[in-house]
Amino acid sequence: MKKIAVLTSGGDAPGMNAALRATVRYALYKGLDIYGVERGYTGLINGDIFRMNSRSVSDIIHRGGTVIKTSRCPAFMEKEGRKHAFETLSAYDITGLVVIGGDGSFHGAQALSEEYGISVMGIPGTIDNDLNYTDYTLGFDTAVNTTLWAINSLRDTMGSHDRVSLLEVMGRGCGDIALYAGIAGGAEYVIIPEVPYDIDEICKDLKSSQKRGKTSNMIILAEGAGNKDEISAQIKEKTGISVKTTTLGHIQRGGSPSMFDRVLAARMAVRAVDLLCEDSESRLIGIRNNEITADPIDVALNMPKRFDEKLYDIAHILSL
């Protein structure tokens, strides 16, 4: 294999630029020609592709987002769209592709690989940490640290006013941001999609806290676990306690990536390029037990959903 391409796809995540930089520079070290694709699969379909060199990725390791842009591309989920993408790769004699993205991006990569024989390596870039085959995804650690910043800031004001604060974070189907930030930030309650919450139990604990003289509490809510306005209204109705709500939103997606995300990006990118040099079958790169893994795409995408019940129990015990 002499020519490969790299793209970022789906939602952006801190660490994508670090992965892009490592992919480009390691590919050049291995003697490969490497091309960047702008705006993910949309750019691949439209032919928005350019040759990259070492200077192309200078001064980006510390930046959030992705300098080659990203997009969601419904057209790529259709055969005609993938045909145009393959034609773009063929025009440049590119036979290998690195895709930095999440679940939807990887399903698209799988289809491209199966239909046209392109060797695709997937690097997991998504803050939700919702890919079952890997312990951590790029951007997750940074997003949790951003959430911790918000928790610390909210504690200052809620402690001054004896208030209960409810912070909504991202995580429709996976509550890892809420869970990890809840433990690290000393939250009293963590509400996540994996475990049904009991509003009566929460209200009982809040009233008990008041009796013990604890007048400020922090609730972390993953967006997929419930409606923040309904939860705060129920607490008010059942206890008379007012809850101030905050939605962190897309702030979690931005910011300079953490040390962990930068190093993880480098380790994953090196493995991806090495596998392309070996003409390996398409794989998804991950990390399990601090070892970089490379599972066949179909195997990785069909791994059962994981949930760390022990960690959730720790969060509950330490909040008492």
C-alpha positions as CSV (number, residue, x, y, z in Angstrom):
1,M,0.0,0.0,0.0
2,K,1.4,3.3,-1.1
3,K,-1.4,5.9,-0.7
4,I,-3.9,6.4,2.1
5,A,-6.4,9.0,3.1
6,V,-7.8,10.3,6.4
7,L,-11.1,11.9,7.3
8,T,-13.1,13.0,10.4
9,S,-16.8,12.2,10.4
10,G,-19.9,12.7,12.6
11,G,-19.8,14.8,15.7
12,D,-16.5,16.5,16.5
13,A,-14.5,15.5,19.6
14,P,-11.4,16.9,21.3
15,G,-8.5,14.7,20.2
16,M,-9.5,14.5,16.5
17,N,-6.8,16.9,15.5
18,A,-4.3,15.0,17.6
19,A,-5.3,11.8,15.8
20,L,-5.1,13.5,12.4
21,R,-1.6,14.9,13.2
22,A,-0.3,11.5,14.3
23,T,-1.9,9.7,11.3
24,V,-0.3,12.1,8.8
25,R,3.2,12.2,10.4
26,Y,3.4,8.5,11.0
27,A,2.2,7.7,7.5
28,L,4.9,9.9,6.1
29,Y,7.5,8.2,8.4
30,K,6.4,4.9,6.9
31,G,6.9,6.2,3.4
32,L,3.2,6.6,2.4
33,D,1.5,9.3,0.5
34,I,-1.4,10.6,2.6
35,Y,-4.4,12.7,1.6
36,G,-6.8,14.6,3.7
37,V,-10.6,14.6,3.0
38,E,-12.5,17.6,3.9
39,R,-15.9,17.4,5.7
40,G,-15.9,13.6,6.2
41,Y,-17.9,11.4,3.8
42,T,-19.4,14.4,2.2
43,G,-16.0,15.5,1.0
44,L,-15.2,12.0,-0.1
45,I,-18.3,11.9,-2.3
46,N,-17.6,15.4,-3.7
47,G,-13.9,14.9,-4.3
48,D,-12.7,17.4,-1.7
49,I,-9.4,15.8,-1.2
50,F,-5.8,17.1,-1.0
51,R,-2.3,15.9,-0.5
52,M,-0.9,16.4,3.0
53,N,2.6,16.9,4.4
54,S,4.1,17.3,7.8
55,R,3.4,21.1,7.8
56,S,-0.3,20.4,7.1
57,V,-0.8,19.3,10.7
58,S,1.5,21.8,12.4
59,D,0.2,23.5,15.5
60,I,-3.0,21.6,15.8
61,I,-2.4,19.0,18.5
62,H,-3.7,21.4,21.2
63,R,-6.8,22.4,19.3
64,G,-10.3,21.0,19.7
65,G,-12.6,20.3,16.8
66,T,-11.1,19.2,13.5
67,V,-9.1,21.3,11.0
68,I,-10.3,19.2,8.0
69,K,-13.9,19.7,9.1
70,T,-16.6,17.1,9.7
71,S,-20.2,16.5,8.8
72,R,-23.0,14.0,9.0
73,C,-23.6,12.5,5.5
74,P,-26.9,10.7,4.9
75,A,-25.9,10.3,1.2
76,F,-23.1,8.0,2.2
77,M,-25.6,5.5,3.7
78,E,-26.9,5.0,0.1
79,K,-25.0,2.8,-2.4
80,E,-24.9,5.6,-4.9
81,G,-23.1,7.8,-2.4
82,R,-20.5,5.1,-1.6
83,K,-20.0,4.6,-5.3
84,H,-19.0,8.2,-5.7
85,A,-16.7,8.0,-2.7
86,F,-15.0,4.9,-4.1
87,E,-14.5,6.8,-7.4
88,T,-12.8,9.6,-5.6
89,L,-10.4,7.2,-3.9
90,S,-9.8,5.3,-7.2
91,A,-8.9,8.6,-9.0
92,Y,-6.0,9.0,-6.6
93,D,-5.1,5.3,-6.4
94,I,-5.9,5.3,-2.7
95,T,-6.4,1.9,-1.3
96,G,-6.5,2.6,2.5
97,L,-8.6,4.9,4.6
98,V,-8.4,6.1,8.2
99,V,-11.8,7.2,9.6
100,I,-11.9,9.1,12.8
101,G,-15.5,9.1,14.1
102,G,-18.2,7.3,15.9
103,D,-20.8,4.5,15.5
104,G,-22.5,5.9,12.4
105,S,-19.2,6.6,10.7
106,F,-18.0,3.1,11.3
107,H,-21.1,1.5,9.9
108,G,-20.5,3.6,6.7
109,A,-16.8,2.5,6.7
110,Q,-17.9,-1.1,7.0
111,A,-20.2,-0.8,4.0
112,L,-17.4,0.9,1.9
113,S,-15.0,-1.9,2.8
114,E,-17.3,-4.7,2.1
115,E,-18.5,-3.3,-1.3
116,Y,-15.3,-2.1,-2.7
117,G,-12.5,-3.8,-0.8
118,I,-11.0,-0.6,0.6
119,S,-9.0,-1.3,3.8
120,V,-10.5,1.0,6.5
121,M,-9.2,1.6,10.0
122,G,-11.5,3.3,12.4
123,I,-10.3,5.5,15.3
124,P,-13.1,6.2,17.8
125,G,-13.7,9.9,18.1
126,T,-16.8,10.7,20.2
127,I,-17.2,12.3,23.6
128,D,-20.0,10.0,24.7
129,N,-17.7,6.9,25.2
130,D,-20.6,4.8,23.7
131,L,-18.6,2.3,21.6
132,N,-18.8,-1.1,23.3
133,Y,-15.5,-2.5,21.9
134,T,-13.2,0.1,23.5
135,D,-12.8,1.2,27.1
136,Y,-12.3,4.9,26.1
137,T,-13.0,7.0,23.0
138,L,-11.1,10.1,21.9
139,G,-12.7,13.2,23.5
140,F,-14.3,11.5,26.5
141,D,-11.7,12.4,29.0
142,T,-11.6,16.0,27.9
143,A,-15.4,16.2,28.0
144,V,-15.5,14.8,31.5
145,N,-12.9,17.4,32.6
146,T,-15.0,20.2,31.0
147,T,-17.9,18.9,33.0
148,L,-15.8,19.0,36.2
149,W,-15.1,22.6,35.5
150,A,-18.8,23.3,35.3
151,I,-19.5,21.3,38.5
152,N,-16.9,23.3,40.4
153,S,-18.3,26.6,39.2
154,L,-21.8,25.7,40.0
155,R,-20.8,24.5,43.5
156,D,-19.4,28.0,44.3
157,T,-22.8,29.7,43.6
158,M,-25.1,27.1,44.9
159,G,-23.1,26.9,48.2
160,S,-23.5,30.6,48.6
161,H,-27.3,30.5,48.2
162,D,-28.1,27.1,49.8
163,R,-29.4,25.7,46.5
164,V,-29.8,22.4,44.7
165,S,-28.3,22.3,41.2
166,L,-29.1,20.0,38.4
167,L,-26.5,19.8,35.6
168,E,-27.5,18.2,32.3
169,V,-24.7,16.7,30.3
170,M,-24.5,14.8,27.0
171,G,-25.2,11.1,26.8
172,R,-28.4,9.9,25.2
173,G,-27.7,6.2,25.3
174,C,-24.6,6.1,27.5
175,G,-24.2,7.8,30.8
176,D,-20.4,7.7,31.1
177,I,-19.9,11.4,31.1
178,A,-22.4,11.9,33.9
179,L,-21.1,8.9,35.9
180,Y,-17.4,9.7,35.7
181,A,-17.9,13.5,36.3
182,G,-20.3,12.7,39.1
183,I,-17.7,10.6,40.9
184,A,-14.8,13.0,40.3
185,G,-17.0,16.1,41.2
186,G,-18.5,14.6,44.3
187,A,-22.1,14.8,43.0
188,E,-24.8,13.7,45.4
189,Y,-26.9,12.1,42.6
190,V,-26.1,10.7,39.2
191,I,-29.0,10.0,36.8
192,I,-28.0,7.9,33.8
193,P,-29.9,5.9,31.1
194,E,-28.5,2.6,32.2
195,V,-30.2,2.7,35.6
196,P,-33.9,3.8,36.2
197,Y,-34.0,6.6,38.8
198,D,-36.5,6.8,41.7
199,I,-37.7,10.4,42.1
200,D,-39.2,9.6,45.5
201,E,-35.8,8.3,46.7
202,I,-34.1,11.4,45.5
203,C,-36.6,13.6,47.3
204,K,-36.3,11.6,50.4
205,D,-32.5,12.1,50.4
206,L,-32.8,15.8,49.7
207,K,-35.1,16.3,52.7
208,S,-32.8,14.2,54.9
209,S,-29.8,16.3,53.8
210,Q,-31.7,19.4,54.8
211,K,-32.3,18.0,58.3
212,R,-28.6,17.2,58.6
213,G,-27.8,20.8,57.7
214,K,-26.6,20.1,54.2
215,T,-28.4,22.8,52.1
216,S,-26.7,22.5,48.7
217,N,-26.7,19.4,46.5
218,M,-25.5,18.5,43.0
219,I,-27.5,16.3,40.6
220,I,-25.8,15.2,37.4
221,L,-28.2,14.1,34.6
222,A,-27.3,12.4,31.4
223,E,-29.6,13.9,28.7
224,G,-31.0,10.5,27.7
225,A,-32.0,9.5,31.3
226,G,-34.8,12.0,31.8
227,N,-36.2,15.5,31.3
228,K,-34.4,18.1,33.5
229,D,-37.5,20.4,33.8
230,E,-39.8,17.5,34.8
231,I,-37.3,16.2,37.4
232,S,-36.8,19.7,38.9
233,A,-40.6,20.3,38.9
234,Q,-41.2,17.0,40.7
235,I,-38.6,17.7,43.3
236,K,-40.2,21.1,43.9
237,E,-43.7,19.6,44.2
238,K,-42.7,16.8,46.6
239,T,-40.2,18.7,48.8
240,G,-40.7,22.4,48.3
241,I,-37.0,22.6,47.3
242,S,-36.2,24.7,44.2
243,V,-33.8,23.3,41.8
244,K,-31.6,25.4,39.5
245,T,-31.0,23.7,36.1
246,T,-28.1,24.1,33.8
247,T,-27.5,22.5,30.4
248,L,-23.8,22.2,29.5
249,G,-24.5,21.4,25.8
250,H,-21.9,21.7,23.1
251,I,-19.4,23.3,25.4
252,Q,-18.5,19.6,26.2
253,R,-17.4,19.1,22.6
254,G,-14.9,21.9,22.5
255,G,-11.7,22.8,24.2
256,S,-8.1,21.8,24.2
257,P,-7.8,18.0,24.5
258,S,-6.4,16.5,27.7
259,M,-3.1,14.8,28.0
260,F,-4.9,11.4,28.0
261,D,-6.7,12.1,24.8
262,R,-3.6,13.4,23.0
263,V,-1.6,10.3,23.9
264,L,-4.4,7.9,23.1
265,A,-4.8,9.6,19.7
266,A,-1.1,9.0,18.9
267,R,-1.2,5.4,20.0
268,M,-4.3,4.6,18.0
269,A,-3.1,6.4,14.9
270,V,0.2,4.5,14.9
271,R,-1.7,1.2,15.1
272,A,-4.1,2.2,12.3
273,V,-1.2,3.1,9.9
274,D,0.8,0.0,10.8
275,L,-2.2,-2.2,9.9
276,L,-2.7,-0.4,6.6
277,C,0.9,-1.0,5.8
278,E,0.3,-4.7,6.4
279,D,-2.7,-4.7,4.1
280,S,-4.8,-5.8,7.0
281,E,-8.6,-6.4,6.8
282,S,-10.6,-3.4,7.9
283,R,-10.6,-2.9,11.7
284,L,-11.6,-0.6,14.5
285,I,-8.9,0.6,16.8
286,G,-9.6,0.8,20.5
287,I,-8.1,0.4,24.0
288,R,-8.9,-2.3,26.5
289,N,-7.0,-2.7,29.8
290,N,-4.5,-0.1,28.5
291,E,-3.6,-2.2,25.5
292,I,-4.4,-0.9,22.0
293,T,-6.7,-3.3,20.2
294,A,-7.7,-3.8,16.6
295,D,-10.9,-5.8,16.1
296,P,-12.6,-6.6,12.7
297,I,-15.3,-4.1,12.1
298,D,-18.2,-6.6,12.2
299,V,-16.9,-8.0,15.5
300,A,-16.3,-4.6,17.1
301,L,-19.7,-3.2,16.1
302,N,-21.5,-6.3,17.5
303,M,-19.9,-6.4,20.9
304,P,-22.5,-6.4,23.7
305,K,-23.3,-3.1,25.5
306,R,-21.1,-2.6,28.5
307,F,-21.9,-0.9,31.8
308,D,-19.7,-0.6,34.8
309,E,-22.2,-1.4,37.6
310,K,-19.4,-1.3,40.2
311,L,-18.5,2.2,39.3
312,Y,-22.2,3.2,39.6
313,D,-22.4,1.6,43.0
314,I,-19.3,3.6,44.0
315,A,-20.9,6.8,42.9
316,H,-24.0,6.0,45.0
317,I,-22.1,4.9,48.1
318,L,-19.8,7.9,48.1
319,S,-22.7,10.3,47.8
320,L,-24.3,9.2,51.0
